[in-house]
Amino acid sequence: MPAKAQNDSIALLIDADNAPANKIDFIISELATYGIVNIRKAYGNWTKRPLDSWTKVLFEYAIAPKQCFDLIKGKNATDMALLIDAMDILYTKEINTFGLVSSDCDFTPLVMRLREDGKQVIGFGRQNSPEPFVQACSHFIYLDDDDSSKTPQKKKEKSATSLRQNTNFMNTLRTAVKDAADEEGWAALGPVGAHISNQSPFTHRTYGFPKLSDMFEAIDLFDVKKSKQAGQAAVRVRLRRQTNGK
């Protein structure tokens, strides 16, 4: 669980045009690990039928809808309205964490500006979210729908495969383990997690793993050792040692 800031009030801003409504419960639950989501706003042209799925959950989750009419055909004002509100919140509210739900690269400058002021930005979007937007966020969580027909094991394998294909993140994991390792190559999970958090917008939750140890076990490229120290559970990891020339 991430450490909560001294001021743990959170602003959740949703680009409804570029976000799945059926993931709102997950989004709220995830942000709850960082603090209290006191500000909740969703932006879109609510006269359009594609946003009907959002209108069904807005009041259930106490999300204030912000109407953004299309200025001209094919061009709406959603992005600008969200940006203006974000800057208002930055300057007038005591908020340390912003939750930004979108898959739109246009929000990259906003994220960078918020982080310049020392704010934490938790991004939520689809797997096809542009890399600059993803990398700009403090942490980024994917919202793509899981195939409900898959068993938990199949979903776990799918997440691990997707993770292994992220070369940059895999390099971050290897570096984190190496930097925290003892003479035998074992690294305590706490320092490893801190290194990952400081170096990458991705976390174990990005790929749907509730615990960091679950992610390392699923990757199958690391050895994971669980034990108890002073009555407390302790987890250590190390790069899997190759044998027989493999």
Residue pairs with C-beta under 8 A, 6 or more apart in sequence:
1 33
2 33
2 34
2 139
2 197
4 34
4 35
5 34
5 35
5 96
5 97
5 120
6 96
7 94
7 95
7 96
8 34
8 35
8 36
8 96
8 97
9 35
9 36
9 38
9 39
9 93
9 94
9 95
9 96
9 97
10 31
10 34
10 35
10 36
10 37
10 38
10 39
10 95
10 97
10 98
10 99
11 37
11 38
11 39
11 41
11 86
11 89
11 93
11 95
11 97
11 98
11 99
12 27
12 28
12 31
12 37
12 39
12 40
12 41
12 63
12 98
12 99
12 101
13 39
13 41
13 43
13 82
13 85
13 86
13 98
13 99
13 100
13 101
14 40
14 41
14 42
14 43
14 63
14 101
14 102
15 43
15 44
15 78
15 79
15 82
15 100
15 101
15 102
15 104
15 107
16 42
16 43
16 44
16 51
16 54
16 78
17 43
17 44
17 45
17 50
17 51
17 76
17 78
18 102
18 103
18 104
18 125
19 101
19 102
19 103
19 124
19 125
19 143
20 53
20 126
20 143
20 145
21 53
21 54
21 56
21 57
22 53
22 145
23 124
23 143
24 57
24 61
24 63
25 61
26 143
27 99
27 101
27 124
27 141
27 143
28 37
28 61
30 122
30 124
30 141
30 205
31 37
31 97
31 99
31 122
34 97
34 120
34 122
35 96
35 97
37 99
39 89
39 93
39 95
40 61
40 62
40 63
40 64
41 63
41 64
41 65
41 66
41 82
41 85
42 54
42 58
42 63
42 64
42 65
42 66
43 66
43 68
43 78
43 81
43 82
43 85
44 51
44 54
44 65
44 66
44 67
44 68
44 76
44 78
45 51
45 67
45 68
45 69
45 70
45 76
45 78
46 54
46 55
46 65
46 67
47 69
54 65
55 65
57 63
58 64
58 65
66 81
66 82
66 85
68 76
68 77
68 78
68 81
69 76
69 77
70 76
70 77
71 77
79 104
79 106
79 107
82 107
82 110
83 107
83 110
86 98
86 100
86 110
86 114
87 113
89 95
89 98
90 113
90 114
90 117
90 119
95 119
96 118
96 119
96 120
97 119
97 120
97 121
97 122
98 114
98 119
98 120
98 121
98 122
99 121
99 122
99 124
100 107
100 110
100 111
100 121
100 122
100 123
100 124
100 137
101 123
101 124
101 125
101 143
102 123
102 124
102 125
102 133
103 125
103 126
103 128
103 129
103 130
103 133
104 130
104 133
105 129
105 130
105 132
105 133
107 133
108 130
108 132
108 133
108 136
111 121
111 123
111 133
111 136
111 137
112 136
114 121
115 121
115 136
115 138
120 138
120 139
121 136
121 137
121 138
122 137
122 138
122 139
122 140
122 141
123 129
123 133
123 134
123 136
123 137
123 139
123 140
123 141
123 201
124 140
124 141
124 143
125 133
125 134
125 140
125 142
125 143
126 142
126 143
126 144
127 142
127 144
127 162
129 140
129 142
134 140
134 201
135 201
136 201
137 201
138 201
139 197
139 201
139 202
139 203
139 205
139 206
140 201
140 202
140 206
141 203
141 205
141 206
142 206
142 207
142 208
146 155
146 158
146 208
147 154
147 155
147 158
150 158
155 208
156 218
157 218
159 207
159 208
159 209
159 218
160 207
160 215
160 218
160 219
160 220
162 207
163 169
163 170
163 207
163 215
163 218
163 219
164 170
164 219
164 221
166 202
168 200
169 200
169 202
170 219
170 221
172 195
172 196
172 199
172 200
172 202
173 196
173 216
173 219
173 222
174 239
175 195
175 199
176 187
176 191
176 192
176 193
176 195
176 196
176 199
177 187
177 192
177 222
177 237
177 238
177 239
178 187
178 239
179 187
179 191
179 195
180 187
180 188
180 191
180 192
180 195
181 187
181 238
184 238
185 238
185 239
185 241
186 225
186 236
186 237
186 238
187 236
187 237
187 238
188 234
188 235
188 236
189 212
189 213
189 216
189 234
189 235
189 236
189 237
192 212
192 237
193 212
196 202
196 203
196 212
197 203
203 212
204 210
204 211
204 212
204 214
204 215
207 215
209 215
209 218
212 235
213 224
213 226
213 235
213 237
216 222
216 224
216 237
217 224
220 240
221 239
221 240
222 237
222 238
222 239
222 240
223 237
223 238
223 239
223 240
223 241
224 235
224 236
224 237
225 235
225 236
225 237
225 238
226 233
226 234
226 235
227 233
227 234
227 236
228 234
